[in-house]
Amino acid sequence: MRYKPAALGYLRCDVSGISQLWDETQVRRLAERFGYDFCGMVVFDPKSGRPPLARLKAQATRLDAEAVIVPSPDHFEGGQIPGSLVKQLDVITVHPEETYARRSMPPLRDLPPVPADGT
């Protein structure tokens, strides 16, 4: 049983390039700051020929992760946060610091006012 929600890191090595260690450090720091139990980094290499998010989604399911933290949206295809990923996990970017939450609360409808006498 975990006492803190689990999070994974994700980055593409072709996007990070020589800054990969720096990006990994920034992801870990943000996970710690947000109070996550950091479970590891998934590094994707496009040369592998595998689907880019398959390993990430499998690891997230296996670890029962709540979130994935990435250096920036550029680490996803077209620089866009994949909707299919947000359905499974909260996606948090380091730069800019944004959270794409999977559980959005719908707008609350206005309730009628309660009479002063409580009836």
Long-range contacts (C-beta under 8 A, 24 or more apart in sequence): 2-37, 2-64, 3-37, 4-35, 4-36, 4-37, 5-35, 5-36, 5-37, 5-65, 5-66, 5-67, 6-36, 6-37, 6-39, 6-63, 6-64, 6-65, 6-66, 6-67, 7-31, 7-34, 7-36, 7-37, 7-38, 7-39, 7-65, 7-66, 7-67, 7-68, 7-69, 7-92, 8-38, 8-39, 8-40, 8-41, 8-42, 8-56, 8-59, 8-60, 8-63, 8-65, 8-67, 8-68, 8-69, 9-38, 9-40, 9-41, 9-42, 9-68, 9-69, 9-70, 10-41, 10-42, 10-43, 10-44, 10-56, 10-68, 10-69, 10-70, 10-75, 11-41, 11-42, 11-43, 11-44, 11-70, 11-71, 11-75, 12-43, 12-44, 12-45, 12-46, 12-52, 12-75, 13-43, 13-44, 13-45, 14-45, 14-46, 15-71, 15-72, 15-74, 15-75, 16-71, 16-75, 23-71, 23-94, 26-71, 26-94, 26-95, 27-69, 27-70, 27-71, 27-94, 30-69, 30-92, 30-94, 30-97, 31-69, 34-67, 34-92, 36-66, 36-67, 36-69, 39-63, 39-65, 44-75, 52-76, 52-77, 53-82, 53-84, 53-85, 56-85, 57-85, 57-88, 60-88, 60-89, 61-88, 65-89, 66-90, 67-91, 67-92, 68-92, 69-93, 69-94, 70-94, 71-95, 72-96
